[in-house]
């Protein structure tokens, strides 16, 4: 899969997680889905920020403006993820936050798949998208698994901060027995 296929696959997986949340039969199941949402969306955002958005800035005529809009959306998503991550099983605020997150993520996906990705397909060669896809797939294993809204969201600072955040996140995940994906 090329880079855009990998990220689109992530979108479909997250949409399925929102359906799983609605179908969950207990607070424990809902909390498990929330933990997966936090993990997958945190990884996805970090990968876009480290790999896709720098490419878009470079190759698209108005790349800076477009990427800045996506980064702003990421900030809102990360804040909701942080709020969800801090809640405990059965917290009454969870449903409302998940619905806010679903709305934000749906809008972000619509914009990326409707505008950004088609424009990148026009401006980036298939071999380059294939190489980036392999890089993103490999980087998933080392991406942060928790939201870090105050961390840098652009290289070069992101390049240094992300591995530290990822190591810390994975330690916390193990200690808290969070699901792995």
N, C-alpha and C positions, 0 to 999 in steps of 0.2 A: 504494500500500500504506500502511496506517496503521502507527503505531509498533510495535505488537505483531507485525504481519505482517513488517515489516522485520527485527526481532530474531529472529523464528522462522525466517525465511529464512537468517539468519546461522547459526543452530543447525544447520540442515540442511547448510549448506556445511561447517561444521566436522566434522560427523559423516562427511561424504564424505571429508574430508582424512584422518581416522583410517583409513578403508578404503583410501585411496590409500597410506598409509604401510605398511599390512600387505601390499599388493600390489606395492610397489616392488621392483625386481629388483637394485638395487645400493645401496651406501652413498651414492653421489652423489644418486640419486633420493630415498632416504630423507631425506637432509639437506635437499634442496629442499623436501620436504613439511614437515619440521620448521620451516623458515624461514617457510613459509606459515602454519603453525599459530601460530607466535609472532606473526606480523603480524596475522592475522585475530582471534585471541583478545585480543590487546592492544587493538586498535581497538574490538572489541565491548565489552570490559569498560569502557573509557573512556567509550564512548557511553552505556552503561547508567548509569554513575556520574554522568555530567554531566546526563542528561536523564530517564531512566526513574525512577531511584530517588528523586530529589527530588520528582517527581510522586507516587510511591507514598507517600512520607512525608506529603505534604500531604493526600491524599484518602482513604487507608485508615485505618480506626479504630485499628488496631495497626501502622500503617505504620512507625513508628520501629523497633519490634522486628523486623519482617519484613525491612526494608532492612538493618539491622545484621547479620542472619544472612547475607544475600546478600553483603554487603561482606566478611564474614569468609571466606566461600567464595572470593571473588575474591582475597583475600590469598594463600590456599593455591595457587590456580591461577597467580597472578603469580609466586610463588616457584618453582614448577616450570618455568614459562616462562623465567624468568631462568636457572635451571640449564641448561635445554636450549639457550638462546641462547649460553651460554658454551662449550658443547661443540663439538668439531670434527667434521668428516666422519669417520665410521667409529668414533667413540668407543663403546666397549662398553656404556656406561651409558645410551645413548640409548634403546634399546628399553624398558628398565625405566621410565625417566622418561616416555616417551610413554604407556605403559600406565597409570601413575599419573595422568597428565593426563587420559587418556580416561575413567578412572573418575570423577575429580573433575568433569569437564565433564558427563558423562552424568547424574550426580546433580544438578548445578546446573540443567541443562536440564529434568530431570524436575520439580524443584520450581518453576521459573519457569513452565513451560507448564502444569503441573498445578494450581498454586495462585495465584501472583502475577498472571499474565496474565489468567486468568478473573475474578479479583477487580477488576482494573483495568478490564476491559471493563464490569463492573457499575457502577463509580463514576465513569467518565470518559465524556463524550459522544463520539460518533463524530466529529463535526467537530474536537474537540480532539485525538483520537487521529490523525486525518488530518493535522492541522497538525504535530503532534509527529513523525509519520512523515516528512514532508517535511524537517523540521529535522534529524532523525537522518541521513537519506540525504545531506543536504548536508554535515553535520558529519563524515561518514566520510572525506572527502577531506583533512581537517585533523587527524584523530585520531592520537594516538601509535601508533607501529607496533612498539614494544618494551615489555616489561614494566617497570614502575616501582613495585615493591612498597613503597618508602619514600616515595613521593610522596603528597600528599593525595588522598583518595578521595571527598571531599564538597565541594560548593560552600560558600563562595565561594573557598576556597583552590585547589580543583581547577580552577576557571574560569581562574585565572591561571597555574597550573603546566602544565596540559595543552598549551596552544599552544607553550610553550617546549620541553617534552619532545618534542612532535611535530616541531618544526623540527629539533631535534638528531637525533631518530630518522631522519628522512628524509635528512639529510646522511649519517649513518652507513650507511643503506641504499644510497645511491648509491655511496659510497666502497667498500663491500663487495660491490657488484653483487648486492644482494638482489633477489628477485622483487618485482614491483609488482602490486597487485591493485586 
